């Protein structure tokens, strides 16, 4: 059963409308929007292939690519303030590549699919807005690699993740071998990649693989959709907390942190961008007047 989020004065979900009589296949990704503080919205992409445990098929990849492109095309002043990747399926965040579909591919099909997969994952990792993965269920292989493309990750306490590719005589092929070491360090990443072992939520939090850990009780786990709702609610809360800041400042801070290898030069360039903005003037005025600032992304 899909996760139902009830609109309220404080949290309004705006689903993208689709024709009820369309002959097209059911969407592999459900798209909703939550109002962000000040202006704009938080886009939620929920993977929805329950029969395949959200495995990444051509259709799902095409829809994901389209959504990422639409955010990129909005430009610096676009309405999308943050992105959340989630799941409509209780049993899986994402099971990685769709191996049943992959079995029908020619070598050329496989090469094209991998090119598109890697390109889409790179595009997610390069988005200039905050991105969050909400994992309330297992993510293995390419599913974990998808979660690694976002800036932050929220896990349920009973979530399990792994990069098991070496047990299948291959290696992570969609960014796992370089995104995981960058996140948790070379030694720890080497352990997880070479052994392919499964990591639970608490250990993932200890390793730095996730940024928030949501407690899921046995009662939550037994109720359909309960764990997913708790994790998604926490992801929305985090996104809204981030979006309380000035839009330009948030993007500049992300750019500075992502460019940490450049050190002082990256920080100085980002600071010069934000110090001259109207949002910065508004923040100073609000401080003097002892009120909450109203940021407009200017």
C-alpha positions in Angstrom: 0.0 0.0 0.0 1.5 3.4 -0.9 2.6 5.7 1.8 -0.2 8.3 2.5 0.8 11.7 3.7 -2.2 13.7 4.9 -2.0 17.4 4.0 -2.1 19.7 7.0 -1.7 23.5 7.4 2.0 22.8 8.2 2.8 20.1 5.7 1.1 20.1 2.3 1.9 17.4 -0.2 1.2 18.3 -3.8 1.2 15.1 -6.0 1.9 15.4 -9.7 -1.4 14.6 -11.4 -1.5 11.7 -14.0 -4.3 10.6 -16.3 -6.3 7.8 -14.8 -7.0 6.3 -18.2 -3.5 6.4 -19.6 -2.3 3.2 -21.4 1.3 4.0 -20.4 3.0 1.7 -17.9 2.6 2.5 -14.2 5.2 5.1 -13.1 8.3 3.6 -11.5 8.7 6.8 -9.4 6.0 8.7 -7.6 6.7 12.4 -7.4 5.4 14.7 -4.7 6.3 18.2 -3.5 6.3 19.7 0.0 6.3 23.5 0.5 9.7 24.7 1.7 10.2 27.5 4.2 10.3 31.0 2.7 9.6 29.9 -0.9 9.7 27.0 -3.3 9.3 23.3 -2.6 11.0 20.1 -1.5 10.7 17.4 -4.2 10.3 13.8 -3.1 11.0 11.0 -5.5 9.7 7.7 -4.2 10.8 4.5 -6.0 7.7 2.4 -6.7 8.5 -1.1 -8.2 7.2 -3.3 -5.4 7.3 -6.6 -7.4 11.0 -6.0 -8.2 12.0 -4.5 -4.8 12.6 -1.2 -6.5 15.4 -2.7 -8.7 16.7 -0.2 -11.3 15.1 -0.9 -14.6 15.4 1.1 -17.8 12.0 2.7 -17.1 13.0 3.7 -13.5 16.3 5.0 -14.7 14.7 7.0 -17.5 12.2 8.6 -15.0 15.0 9.3 -12.5 17.1 10.9 -15.2 14.1 13.1 -16.3 13.5 14.3 -12.7 17.1 15.2 -12.2 17.3 17.0 -15.5 14.1 19.0 -14.7 15.7 20.2 -11.4 18.9 21.1 -13.2 17.0 23.0 -15.9 15.4 25.3 -13.2 18.6 27.2 -12.9 20.0 29.0 -9.8 16.6 30.6 -8.9 14.5 27.5 -9.4 11.6 26.6 -7.2 13.0 23.2 -6.0 14.9 23.9 -2.8 15.8 20.3 -1.8 15.4 16.7 -3.1 14.6 13.6 -1.2 15.0 10.0 -2.5 12.6 7.6 -0.8 10.7 4.3 -1.4 7.0 3.3 -1.7 8.0 -0.2 -0.8 8.3 -1.6 2.8 10.7 -4.3 1.9 13.3 -2.4 0.0 14.8 1.0 -0.7 16.4 -0.2 -3.8 17.7 -3.7 -4.7 20.2 -2.4 -7.3 20.1 -3.2 -10.9 17.2 -5.2 -12.3 19.0 -8.5 -13.0 16.0 -10.1 -14.7 15.9 -7.3 -17.2 19.7 -7.3 -17.4 19.6 -11.0 -18.5 17.9 -9.9 -21.7 20.5 -7.3 -22.6 23.0 -7.6 -25.3 26.6 -6.4 -24.5 25.7 -3.1 -26.2 22.5 -2.8 -24.2 24.5 -3.3 -21.0 27.1 -0.8 -21.9 24.5 1.8 -22.7 22.6 1.1 -19.5 25.8 1.5 -17.4 26.6 4.8 -19.2 23.1 6.2 -18.4 23.2 4.9 -14.9 26.6 6.4 -14.1 25.7 9.7 -15.8 22.4 9.9 -13.8 24.1 9.1 -10.5 26.8 11.7 -11.2 24.1 14.3 -12.1 22.4 13.7 -8.7 25.7 14.1 -6.9 26.3 17.4 -8.6 22.9 19.0 -7.9 23.4 22.4 -6.3 20.5 21.9 -3.8 20.5 19.7 -0.7 19.8 16.1 -1.4 18.7 13.4 1.1 18.1 9.7 0.9 15.5 8.2 3.2 16.2 4.5 3.8 13.6 2.6 5.8 14.5 -0.8 4.2 17.5 -2.6 2.8 19.7 -1.1 0.0 22.2 -3.4 -1.7 24.6 -2.9 -4.5 23.4 -0.2 -6.8 20.7 0.7 -4.3 23.3 1.8 -1.8 25.3 3.5 -4.6 22.2 5.5 -5.3 22.0 6.6 -1.7 25.6 7.5 -1.8 24.9 10.1 -4.5 23.0 12.3 -2.1 24.5 14.8 0.4 22.9 13.2 3.4 21.3 9.8 4.4 18.6 9.0 7.0 18.4 5.3 8.0 15.8 3.4 10.0 17.4 1.6 12.9 16.6 -1.8 11.3 17.9 -0.8 7.8 20.6 -3.0 6.3 23.0 -2.0 3.5 25.8 -3.6 1.6 28.0 -3.6 -1.5 28.0 -7.4 -2.2 29.4 -7.2 -5.7 32.6 -9.1 -5.0 30.5 -12.1 -4.0 29.1 -12.0 -7.5 32.6 -11.8 -9.1 32.3 -8.1 -10.0 32.9 -4.8 -8.2 30.6 -1.8 -7.4 30.2 -0.1 -10.8 28.1 3.0 -10.1 30.3 5.1 -7.8 30.7 2.8 -4.8 34.4 2.5 -5.0 35.0 6.2 -4.8 32.0 7.7 -3.1 32.1 5.3 -0.1 35.8 6.0 0.7 35.2 9.7 0.4 32.4 9.4 2.9 33.7 7.0 5.6 37.4 6.7 4.9 39.6 4.4 2.8 40.1 1.7 5.5 36.4 1.3 6.4 35.3 1.4 2.8 37.9 -1.3 1.9 36.4 -3.5 4.6 32.8 -3.2 3.3 33.7 -3.5 -0.4 36.1 -6.5 -0.1 34.0 -8.5 2.3 30.6 -7.5 0.9 29.2 -7.8 4.4 25.9 -6.3 5.5 25.8 -3.3 7.8 22.9 -2.5 10.1 21.6 1.0 10.9 23.5 1.5 14.2 26.8 0.5 12.7 26.1 2.6 9.6 25.6 5.6 11.9 28.8 4.8 13.8 30.8 4.5 10.5 29.4 7.8 9.2 27.4 6.2 6.4 24.2 7.8 7.6 23.6 11.2 9.2 20.4 10.5 11.1 19.2 7.2 12.7 15.4 6.8 13.2 14.3 4.3 15.9 11.9 1.8 14.4 10.3 -0.4 17.0 9.0 -4.0 16.3 5.5 -2.5 16.4 6.5 0.0 13.7 8.1 -2.7 11.6 4.9 -4.8 11.8 2.6 -2.0 10.6 2.5 -1.5 6.9 4.2 1.8 5.9 4.9 2.9 9.5 8.7 2.7 9.3 8.7 4.4 5.9 6.6 7.2 7.2 8.9 7.8 10.2 12.0 7.9 8.1 10.4 10.1 5.4 9.0 12.5 8.0 12.5 12.9 9.4 13.9 13.5 6.0 11.3 16.2 5.3 12.1 17.8 8.7 15.8 17.8 7.9 15.1 19.3 4.5 12.9 22.0 5.9 15.4 22.8 8.6 18.1 23.3 6.0 15.8 25.4 3.8 15.2 27.8 6.7 18.6 29.2 5.6 19.1 31.6 2.7 18.8 29.8 -0.6 21.9 31.3 -2.1 23.9 30.7 1.1 22.8 27.0 1.2 24.0 26.5 -2.4 27.2 28.3 -1.7 27.9 26.3 1.5 27.3 23.1 -0.4 29.7 24.2 -3.1 32.3 25.1 -0.6 32.1 21.8 1.3 32.1 19.8 -1.9 35.2 21.7 -3.0 36.9 21.1 0.3 39.9 19.7 -1.6 40.5 23.3 -2.8 40.4 24.4 0.8 40.6 28.2 1.4 40.1 29.1 -2.3 36.7 27.3 -2.4 35.5 28.8 0.8 36.6 32.3 -0.1 34.9 32.2 -3.5 31.7 30.9 -1.9 31.8 33.6 0.8 32.3 36.4 -1.7 29.1 35.1 -3.5 26.9 35.3 -0.4 28.2 38.4 1.4 26.8 40.7 -1.3 23.2 39.2 -1.4 20.0 40.8 -0.4 19.3 37.7 1.8 22.5 38.6 3.8 21.2 42.2 4.2 17.8 40.8 5.3 19.5 38.5 7.9 21.4 41.5 9.4 18.2 43.6 9.5 16.2 40.8 11.1 18.9 40.4 13.7 18.8 44.1 14.6 15.0 44.1 14.6 14.8 40.8 16.6 12.6 39.0 14.1 12.8 36.0 11.9 14.3 36.7 8.5 12.4 36.3 5.3 14.7 35.0 2.6 13.9 35.4 -1.1 16.9 33.8 -2.7 18.2 37.2 -4.0 
